Amino acid sequence: MNVAAVLMEILRSAGVRRLFGNPGTTELPFLDALPDSGLEYVVGLQEATAVAAADGYAKRGIYPGMDLVEPEIDYAGLARSLGVRAERVDKPGDLRDVLASCLAHGGPTLVDVAIDRGFK
């Protein structure tokens, strides 16, 4: 099972029903896992639109959010600098435990999942 499939399984088991994004080529492995995931993917015409839609949706309850963009940014470091709990996942085997821990956390969290940019 690859990282994308594990991520879909964990999100689904956490009650996530919708994902918002503006995908590019680096997200193809993630998008390939969507059809069998049972999750709805809402495409925004640009990143700001997708983030605004996800924010509006999240305000209706407690929902995880995702941002898949280029260039590669240290999102975990940025989140920590703002006082938000953050974890970076580099190995597929670590994803399940990190997501479970962050979903159980009482406040905002960020999970930065490394994508194998060489995957075809």
N, C-alpha and C positions, 0 to 999 in steps of 0.2 A: 504494500500500500504506500503511495507517495504522499508527500506533505499536503498537497491539495485535497486528496481524498480524506486524509485524517482531519484536516481543517473543516471540511464540509460535515463530516460525522459529528465532530465536537460541537460545531455551531448548531446543527439540527437538534442534538441532544440537549443543548442549553436553551432551546425554545426559539431560536432565531428563525424567522420566516422570510425576511427580505434582506438583500444586500444591495447597496447603492454604489455605483462607480462610473468611471470614465476610463475604460480599459485601453491599454496599449499592448504592444507585442510582448513585453516582459510578463504580462499576466496570463498568457495563453495557457500554461499548465493549470492555472486556477480556473479559467473559463472552461477548459476541457472537462473538468470535474463537475461542473454545474448541472448538466442535463440529468444526471442520475442522482442528484443530491436532494431533490424535493424542495429546494430553496428557489425563491423568486429573485431574479437579478434585475434591478431597475437601473437603466442606463441613462446617465446625464450627458448632455451635449458637450459639456466641459466640466472640469473638476469642481469649480465653484458651485455649479448647479447641482452636481451629485452630493456635495458636502451639505449644501443648504437643504436639499430634500431629505437627506439622512438626519440632519439636525431636527427638522420639523417632525419627522417620524419618531425620533427618539424622545422628543418632548411629550409624546403620548404615553410614555412608560419607560422602562429600563431595557434598553436594547444595545447590544454591542455595535460599534461602528467600524468600518474598514476604509482605509485610504491606500490605494495602489497607484503610486505615481513614480515618475522619473523626475529629476536625477536621484540617485541613491543618496538619501539623507539619513543622518543618525537621529531618527525619530525618537528612539528610546532616550538618548541623551537630552534631546530637546524637551521631551516631556518631563524628565527628572528635574531639569533646570527650572521648570514651572511648578514643581511640587507634586507632580502626578506620578504615581507608581508606574513603572515601565519595565518591560522585559524584552530581550531580543532572543529569538529562536533561530539557531543556525542548523540544528539537526532535527530531522523528522521525528525521531524518537522522543524528543523533549517537548514537542508541541502539546500533547494531551495534558501533561502535568501543569505546564505553564498556563494554558488556557483555563483549566479547572481552577487553579489558584486565583487567577485574575478575575474570573467570573464570580468567585466566592467572596472577593474583596468588597468591602462596603463602600468604596469610593471609586472615582474614575481610575481607569487603568488603560495602558496602551501596550499592545503586543505587536512587536515588529518582527515579521516572519521573513527570513531570507528566502529569496527566490533564485533558483538555479537558472541563471540567464542563458546558459548553454543548452537548456532542454529544448528539444525540437518535437 
